[in-house]
């Protein structure tokens, strides 16, 4: 998300657990939560219908990108901000639901994955409370990650979503976003069945492909990234879009160095991922 929103005095939401807030609290209609791990429902006014009757088969993870979680929740729920998410996972592990899974939340913005540019219609958006890169980017607490894993596992079982269809906001919008970022423990999550992870190849010397390059190596790199799901045209030219996609891949799968250069470590890690998901 990543936009500040100041609350007026007295606007702080009731954060009690285990009950529905009245429908006028945030102008959205109250509903029964979809997940048993939800501790509170704060109904958002910002949602719509999933286009074409699409059932969600993708989970997109974000961070809130604001220094105050209550302000982030307010922005996700109040009418007129035109932004929302299905769930928010607080730092202490409490899970808030803001939009029903059956509805289309407005979390991904201009994005694409697997050739589909309407990510909002086919995904469930989860915001993880964290100030993000602009506000110090602290580590994600283990209690928060445990709750995130439990939430995702339940969604995956209910919706029959495979592990490789759990991605980050930076994966679906690599030219605009960097959340949930390199500190999200994708390796730990994958060991619990949420997302995929392969041990990254070690940083080493060797051939590098970078901005301005052209030719067969660039073509092969772009094809490989597109086959995973990244929205990347195969042009044979290492342009700014290709650099941004490589950075998104590194942020998710090879976080030791995030520089947008397709070095031997990045290419080897990409190959391991392709083999593991059968792409």
N, C-alpha and C positions, 0 to 999 in steps of 0.2 A: 504494500500500500504506500506508505512513506509520505503522507501529507499531514501537516499539523492541523489541529482543530481545537480551539479553546472552548471549554465549557463555561456556561454561565454559572454563577453561584447557585447552589441548590439543584443543579442538573445531574449531579453524580448518580449513576444508576444504582439501584438496589442490587447488591451482589450476594444476597442470601442464596443458599443452596437448596436444590431439590424442589423448587416450586416455579410455577409460571407467573410471570409478571403481567399486570393488567394490560390489555391491548393498547391503551393510550399512552403507555410509558414511552414508547419510541415511535408511535404511529403505525406500527405494523400489527397484524392480527396475531393473537396468541395461538399456539399450536402445541401439540404433544411432541416431544423430542423423538427423533428417529433412532438415537443411539442410547443404550443403557448407561454409557459413561458420562452422559451430559448431566451437569449439576445445576444448570440454570438456562432458561430460555429468555433471550432479549430479542424480541421480534423486530426485524428490520423492515423498513418501508420500501427498501430498494431491491426489487426482484421482478422477474417476469416468468413467462412460460418457456419451457424448453422447446426450441423451434423444431418443427417436423416430428414431434413426439419422440425425440431422441432420448434414450435411456443413458444415464451417466456411466461411462466406462473408463474414466480417467480421474485421478486425484492430483490436484495441483497444490503444492505447499508454498506458503508465503511467510515472510515475517511482517509484523505490523509497521515497523519502520518509524515509530513514534516513541518519544521518551516516556509517555504516560499511557498505560494500558486502558484506563477508563476513557481517556480522550479518544483512543483508537476505536474502542467499542462504540462510543457515541457517533463517531464519523461513519462507522459501518452500518449504523442503525437509523440515524435521523434522516428524514425525508429531504431530498434535494441534493445530497452529496453524490448521488449516482454511483456509489460504490458499496459493496457488501461482500460477505462471505458466508458460507454455510456454517462454519465453525470457527471459534477462536479458542486456542489452548493457552491458558494463563501460565505465568511463570511457576506457580505453585501446583500446577497439574489439573486445576479445575477446568472443565470444558464447558464452553458456552455455545449454544446453537442460536443462530440468528435468522437462517433461512431454511425452510424444509428441503430435504434432499430432492423431492419431486420437482422443486422449482429451480429456475435459472438465476443464480446469484451473479453479481457483476463484479468479478474479482480479477479476471485475466486481462481485460482490455484487448488492445490489438495484439494478436498472438496466433500461433498455429502449432499444431503437433500432428505428425503422421499425415500431412496433407490436408488437414481440416483446419480452417481458419475461424470457425465458430467454437472456440475452446469452451466458452461459458456454457453452451448448450449441452456439451457432452462430458462435463467435469463436475466434480465436487471440490470447492475451494476451502482450504483450511489455513487460517492465519495463526501463526505462532507468535505469541507476545515476545517481542525483542526490539530494542530501539534501532537496530540495524547499523549499517556502515556509517551513516551520518551522525550517529550519536554514540560512538564508542564500541559498538558491536560486541557486547559481552558474550561469554559462553552460554549455551542453552543448558539450563539446569537439568540434571538427570531425571528429576521427578517430572518435569515438563515433557521430556522425551519419552518417558515411560507412558505417560497419558496419551501422547501423540501416537505411539505405536498401538496402544489398545484401541484408540479411535479408528485409526486406519485399518487395522485388522478386521474390525467389525464391519466397516464399510466394504472392504474387499470381499468378505464372505457373503454379505447380503447382496452385493451387486455383481459378484463374480468378476472382480477386477484383478487381472494378473499383476504380479509384483512389478514388472517393467513398465506398467502404466501408472506408476507413482512418480511424479516428476516435480521439478521446482519451477517457480515463476520465471526464473532466468532461462530455463530450458525452453519454455514456450514463447518467451519474449526476450530473446538474447540481446537485441539492439537497444532495449530500454531498461531492463531490470537486472539486478544482481542478487535478489533474494530467492530463497532463504539464506543463501551464502555458503561459503566454504567451511564455516564452523558447525553446520548441521552434521551430526554424526551418521552419515549415510551408511557407513560400514556397520555400525551397531544396529541401525534400523533394519538393514538387509538381513542380518543374522536372525532377526525376529520375523522375517518374511515380508517386510515393507520396503519396497524399492529393490533395486539390484546393485550389486557392488562386486568389483573384481579388484584384487590387490594391484594398485598402480605399479607400472614399470618404474624402476629406479631412474632418477635423473642422471643423465649421462651426456657425453658429447655425441657427435655424429651429425648427420644431415638435418638441416632445419628448413622448413618452408614457412614463409612469412609474407607480410603485406607487400604486394607488387609482383609476386611470383606468378608464373603462368606455366601451363603444361600438364603432362600426364599425372604427375604426383599430386597436383592441386585437384585435378579432376577426380582422382581416386579418393582423396580425402573428403571432398564434398559429397560424393556418392555414399561413402561410409556414414558420414554424419546424417545425411538425409534418410538413410535406411533405418537409422535408430528412431527418427521422428523429427529431427530438427528441420525447421522451415528454411531450407537453404537451396537455392537454384544451383544446378551443376553447370558452371560456366567455364571451368578451367582457369579462372582468374582469382587470385587470392586478394579479394577486395575487402572493404571495411566490414561488410556483412559476414564474410567468412571468418575474419578475425574475431568478431564479436561472438559468433557461434563457437569457435574454438575456445574462447575464454569461458563461455557458459559450460562447455564440456569439461574443461579443466576445473572450474569451480565446483562442479558436481562429482567428477570421477577421478581427478588428479590434482587435488588442491595444494600440493606442495609448491607449485609455481603457476601463477595465473598471469600469463603475459600475452596470450593470443598467438603464440608462435607454435607451429606444429613441429615440435622436436621429436626425437626418436622415442622418448618416454610417452609423449602424448599419443603418437601413432600406434605404439605397441599396446598401450592401455585401451585405445579405441578398438584394436583388433581383438583383444581379450573379451571386451564387452560384446562385440558382434557375435563372437562364437558362443558366448554364454546364453544369449537370448535367441540365437538361431536366426539372426537377421541377415 
